[in-house]
Amino acid sequence: MSTAIKIKTARHAKNLTQQQLADATQVHVASVRNWEAGSTPRDAMLEKIADVLGVSVDYLRDEEDEVAASAEGYDFDVLLRDLAEKMATQLRVPVERVKVVATILS
């Protein structure tokens, strides 16, 4: 999972909007949008983001084991929604099949 997806997933798990994350990290909301679109924040900013989202910097950098990190209290529904979104957009899986997978996993 990319840093961008991890930031977005952790933000959703904390029920934060992009604006709330921007306010908490003292940046413009456009920066949050950029991070979630694939721009990698600098190390000092990654530390702030990790602190606000309650995850480790190593997790955000893609260096920590994803299975262990994902078990740290993330909402399964958020992870399932993000998986479905990735299947539909990046893997181009037809929506009907995404719904079947979502039904099986839930």
Summary of the structure (lengths in Angstrom):
residues: 106
radius of gyration: 14.1
end to end distance: 20.6
largest distance: 42.0
contacts: 281
relative contact order: 0.14
helix: 69%
strand: 0%
